[in-house]
Amino acid sequence: MPVIIMITIKHDGCILCVGCSSVCPTNAIELIGTRMEHFPEKCIDCGICVRTCPANVIEMHPKKKSEKSADKK
Amino acid sequence: MTDKKDYDVIVIGGGPAGSTFARIVAQGGMDVLVVDKRREIGVPVRCGEGLGEREVHSQKLDIPRHAYSTEIVGAKVIAPNGKSITWKSDETRGWVLERKVFDKWLAEKAVEKGAEIRSYTRAIDLIRENGNNGTTGKISGVVLSHGGREPYEVRAPLIVSAEGMESMIARKAGFDTVHKPYDVDTCYQYEMKPYDHENLIELYFGNELAPRGYVWIFPKADRKANVGIGIGGTSFNGTKLGGMKGCDPKILLDRFIAANPHLKLSEASTLMDFGGVISVGTPLNEFVKDNFMVIGTAAKQVDPIHGGGIALAMECGIMAANVVLKAHAKKDYSKQTLFEYEKTWRDGPGKKVAKRLLLRKVMEKVSDDDLNYIFNTISDADLNQIMKGQFAGPVAKVLAGRPQLLGVLSALIH
């Protein structure tokens, strides 16, 4: 089964700086209400948000394709 | 649902750019609505809070005492080897603000001139006249939501994005507001106490200490200070969740505090943590489209050397407002009419920002050893010239003793 990269945000430590949405090339992270939401269907797995997050709360990890499509529902 | 009334202009974002713009157009008789997604204007603070006096001199801002924490009398820049230059001039006088008070004060001034502000109100989308909210059709309003409640529409012939780093609506209007990692610094800051200071801004440089950035100590009242770090967005000093390499400014800030016991910061308390991503790159290549304009940090109008955006945001807010008042008189919000704002930028602050960007790109190629040499060679008067964009004198001085730097520094003297 192909390995797909997944992004998850640890909301507890997030400082809502919106840095991730300012660097995201595909608008896949947005501040919705009072938390950052990630939209896997727009995400191209580039990892820029992970690399630049000053609070280190965005995690990138491999996930099986079936899990990713399950998350989308 | 549609709002009860239409406006002449809707501003997205109630920071220094949006509030300054709104104040001036309201004073000129325009019906202006400012929306800010934050529950309280000015909160949370995501900033080092420094503001240079000279940068806002022309605005005759009478900042009330409660809107700033302390006055700054000068700057001290510290080389990797610890040698420092203290420098007191019109370039370094200023304030460390209380941003939450300052931003609200600016917003209140706009309200006093007749602007309407709605807090906790987020712009979700643009309205386009043919009903297609995608990328085509004439922009004629925005879809708003108060605290995530049912969206509603508000109409205006002009929408102004003063959204800051996020700039989602400007993206929807077709501006390339995405920040590339190379063109951002990621930052971490503590507000700390006690810290005894002499009302100087302290800036520590070094490639090990803060790759492509610096550590800052901005003094505040009552023995407090903002102690922060910004590092280049393409740094790989830390391990991110999941194991990837990337920027971790907090690790480097903690290391700085531990490595400088004479500052006594390791014994100090932290009263606030803040982190963020700031723009240090090139401003947008266009600021206006038909019925839409971008001002402040959303337009990447930020000083590429120190990442400060407040002064430019206010300056450009004024610039844009003056053009909009003329456009309003003609009832013409076409790109051609609004372009005067872009032209004023290009002929004025745009030139200064371009020089600063050049300086930033040169500085990131200078090694710590060369930095030590430069700090040992130049004077406070040279620093003043450099900040004014007059590079020739200081560069000649450095090259006289270290001609091998010509390759790196030559970009500054063309």
Interface residues (C-beta under 8 A of the other chain):
Chain A: K10 I15 L16 C17 V18 G19 C20 S21 S22 V23 C24 P25 N27 E30 L31 I32 G33 G47 I48 V50 R51 T52 C53 P54 A55 N56 V57 I58 E59 M60 H61
Chain B: K37 P44 R46 G147 G148 G164 M165 E166 S167 M168 R171 T177 V178 H179 K180 P181 V184 T186 C187 Y188 G233 F236 G238 K240 L241 G242 M244 K245 G246 C247 D248 P249 K250 D273 F274 G275 G276 V277 S279
